[in-house]
Amino acid sequence: MAAFDVIFTVAFPVFALVGLGWAAGRVRIMGSDATLALNAFVAAFALPALLFGLLARARIGEVLDPAFFLVTAAAMFGTYALDLLLLRRLAGARLATCSLHALAASFGNVGYMGVPLCLAAFGPAGALPATLSVVIGAAGLMSLSVILVEVDLRSGRGLSGTLRRVALAIARNPILIAVVAGLAASATHVTLPEALQRFLDLLAAAASPCALFAIGLFLSDKPLSAGWREVGLAVGVKLVLQPLLAAGLAILLLGLDTMGGKAAVLLAALPAASNAFILARQYGLMVDRSSAIVFLSTLVSVPTVSLVLVLLQVGGR
């Protein structure tokens, strides 16, 4: 009975919202621009407000947990490197293609799915490890992928131009700006005016449901395609290998009985983020396969994430 309680109190609400968004997209309740508009709202307003508010109220030591950072970063970058080498060896693909494939296999949907799931599983404190995972993925894996793609494609502006564009993109990212501002507010013990705090809380309350609904909308018009060997490799690496690697590292450095250890494994078990598809579309490489990886990994993650929650004995709070 406890296992069913975990699935229905934590996993079901999250995946039900994704399913609702998918159904709305399939029956065309939402307009053709709904996905872009909802994603823009979540990424630029609601999610930054949520992350800023949580970090501003937290103690700086709780946020910057070195052990959790090491476990999460090692799991992400280790998976990235292994997938890149495997695809290079098995398919002989070029570096740009391998780097985009590795991004899909290592960068989980920590922003749109990880934050709501950790909030449901661990309460308000669960957003802190999820936030750190967002930073590692967005500032680390995304930047590395862009650099490798640009180097392989020889964009003509040289490596220095690539690094400059990457740094500028990071500096303009609303989520990363909110994280930095939240950390600064936490470190300086800034107290926000009540009116501003209520505004941020109201905006933040929209982040989780809108983000999950947006995932479903995004997936509703993504066709599956050929290249199943590459798609299957990425899905297997993301949903099986990465959580196993995170679990092994968590046992050594955090302990699986701690919130940090459980959160590290749960976040590692998430499906591929849509960032992989967006970047692939930007460069015109591996677009269909990236779409299939995001769709299939999200579909398969319904039972696998539920299983992880049960094995970790995570319950809603």
Helices and strands as residue ranges (DSSP letters): H 2-6, I 7-11, H 12-26, H 34-41, I 42-46, H 47-57, H 60-63, H 66-91, H 95-106, I 110-114, H 115-122, G 124-126, H 127-135, I 136-141, H 142-153, H 158-171, H 174-188, H 194-204, H 207-220, H 228-236, I 237-241, H 242-253, H 259-268, H 275-283, H 287-311
